[in-house]
């Protein structure tokens, strides 16, 4: 995700770098996320992890499960639970599409990046993904290494 040059509000908080290695991402969508005040403060400090989390459609709602937002020290009595389920905001049409995709074999909803957009609102990008087999992961790694080597050779002889 490209960072706008002169926008002080845009900030990537947490990125699931492993997702693109473990899954073949077919499509992605930006979702809103319902947060408590201490969670927003903690995110502004950069205390979050979405590496072990996933999204699920439950009772007609989209939920982010097992995401970690660090406790905010100044919110002692009004703090938040670090690994609670957080509701994601999407349109009914997108929710129906997500539900249909996850009913297909091997499809899952993977959070890709948690960030503050240009207006300073917390957003999360969810990807509809299919799990990769070991040989697919090896192929991805080999392709990445070859592209790196190719760039190196072009830089030396260019």
C-alpha positions, 0 to 999 in steps of 0.5 A, a space after each residue: 500500500 503506497 503512502 501518500 506523500 504529505 498526509 500526516 494522518 495516514 499510518 500503517 499500524 500492523 501488517 500481516 506479511 506472512 499472509 501473502 506467503 501462506 495464502 494466494 490472495 484472490 481479492 481484498 476489501 477495505 473494512 471499518 473496524 469498531 474500536 474502543 477509545 483505549 484501543 484507538 490510542 494504543 493503535 496510534 502508538 503502534 501496538 498491534 499484531 494481526 499475524 495470528 488473526 482471521 476474519 469470520 462471518 457469524 450471524 450475518 456479521 463480519 468479525 475479526 478474531 484473535 487480533 492483538 491490540 496492546 493495552 493502553 497504560 493511561 487507561 487503567 480503569 477503562 482499558 480494553 481486552 487485548 484479544 477480544 473479537 472486534 466487529 468489522 463494518 462492510 456493506 450487506 452486498 460485500 458481506 454476502 460475497 464474503 460469506 459465499 466465498 468462505 463456503 467454497 472449499 479452502 477459502 478464508 478471510 485473512 487480515 492483510 493490513 491495519 492502518 489509519 486512512 487519510 482521514 485518520 480513521 482506523 481501517 483494516 484490509 481483508 483478503 479473500 484467500 486460498 491456502 497455499 500448499 508447500 510446493 506453491 510456497 517453494 515456487 513463490 520463494 524461488 520466484 522472489 529470489 529470481 526477481 531479486 537476482 535479476 534486479 541485481 544483475 541489471 543493476 550491475 550491467 545496466 
